[in-house]
Amino acid sequence: MKARKTIDVESIKEFANEQLAHPNNSLGEKLGIMTMIEQILHKTGNYNGFMFLELIDGTAPALGTYDWTCRKYF
């Protein structure tokens, strides 16, 4: 039986945040990243919320839009 491998959650979160901030990633790519990082953070007890990278006229971007996926997890 192979040994179980682990990876640092913080490094995965940093990578996800970099990708969510990158303007060349598509809406679909960002939605996939969000789904995966939220699952990892919740399952490991490391979910501490997120913030949108830009507000539009002082409000959060509309649900499901490209700007809605531009975020940073804590």
PETA-V955600 format. One record per helix or strand. SS is the DSSP state (helix for helix, strand for strand). FROM is the first residue (numbers start at 1). TO is the last residue. If there is no record, write none. Layout:
ss=SS from=FROM to=TO
ss=SS from=FROM to=TO
This chain:
ss=helix from=9 to=21
ss=helix from=27 to=43
ss=strand from=50 to=52
ss=strand from=56 to=56
ss=strand from=59 to=59
ss=helix from=67 to=69
ss=strand from=71 to=73
